[in-house]
Amino acid sequence: MTEALSEPTVTYELDHMASFSLSTKQRLVKPMDALERLREMESTIGVWTMKVTLRINGQKVVVSDRATNKVLLICHCRGFNKRIESELF
């Protein structure tokens, strides 16, 4: 009998600043557009962070609120097809 190998889980504690959906409707087409929007928010209304835990297990990413353990996001990633150095931050 062969036992399935489970992939290791990597956990990070982060201060989450904001989430933006990329869309042409809101003029958010590239990650740098979202970063610019974040800078605008900081200079006007301010930005408060949310303490979250990011867990990566194989192709599954789970983000949860550290205070309540409530799951905020589950993403099943398929992988990356190319690396764009200018868009890493």
C-alpha positions in Angstrom: 0.0 0.0 0.0 1.4 3.4 -1.1 0.7 6.4 1.1 0.2 9.8 -0.6 2.8 12.4 0.2 1.4 15.6 1.5 3.1 18.9 0.5 4.6 21.0 3.3 2.7 24.1 4.4 4.5 27.4 4.6 2.9 30.0 6.9 3.6 33.8 6.9 2.2 36.5 9.2 1.5 39.6 7.3 0.1 43.1 7.6 -2.4 43.3 4.7 -2.9 46.8 3.3 -5.5 46.5 0.5 -7.0 44.3 -2.2 -7.8 45.5 -5.6 -9.4 43.6 -8.6 -7.6 44.4 -11.8 -10.2 45.9 -14.3 -10.2 48.4 -17.1 -13.4 49.8 -15.7 -11.6 51.1 -12.6 -8.4 51.9 -14.5 -6.6 49.1 -12.7 -4.9 47.1 -15.4 -1.4 46.3 -14.0 -0.2 45.7 -10.5 1.6 49.0 -10.6 -1.9 50.7 -11.1 -3.0 49.2 -7.8 0.1 50.4 -6.0 -0.5 53.9 -7.3 -4.1 53.7 -6.0 -2.7 52.6 -2.6 -0.4 55.6 -2.5 -3.4 57.9 -3.3 -5.4 56.4 -0.5 -2.5 56.9 1.9 -2.2 60.5 1.0 -5.9 61.2 1.4 -7.9 58.9 3.7 -5.1 56.9 5.1 -4.4 53.1 5.1 -4.8 50.8 8.1 -3.4 47.3 7.9 -5.1 44.1 8.8 -3.1 41.3 10.4 -3.5 38.2 8.4 -1.9 34.7 8.1 -1.0 33.5 4.6 -0.7 29.7 4.2 0.7 28.1 1.1 0.3 24.3 0.6 1.1 23.1 -2.8 -1.1 25.0 -5.2 -3.5 26.2 -2.5 -3.2 29.7 -0.9 -5.3 30.5 2.2 -5.5 34.0 3.8 -7.2 34.3 7.2 -7.7 37.0 9.8 -5.2 36.5 12.6 -7.6 37.9 15.3 -10.6 35.7 14.4 -9.1 32.9 12.2 -11.8 33.6 9.7 -10.8 32.6 6.2 -10.8 35.6 3.9 -9.5 34.1 0.7 -8.8 30.7 -0.8 -7.0 30.5 -4.1 -6.1 27.4 -6.1 -3.1 28.5 -8.1 -2.2 26.9 -11.4 1.3 28.3 -11.6 3.2 31.1 -13.2 3.9 31.2 -16.9 6.5 33.9 -16.8 8.3 36.2 -14.4 8.2 39.9 -15.0 10.9 41.6 -12.8 9.4 45.0 -13.2 6.1 44.0 -11.6 7.6 42.3 -8.5 7.3 44.4 -5.3 
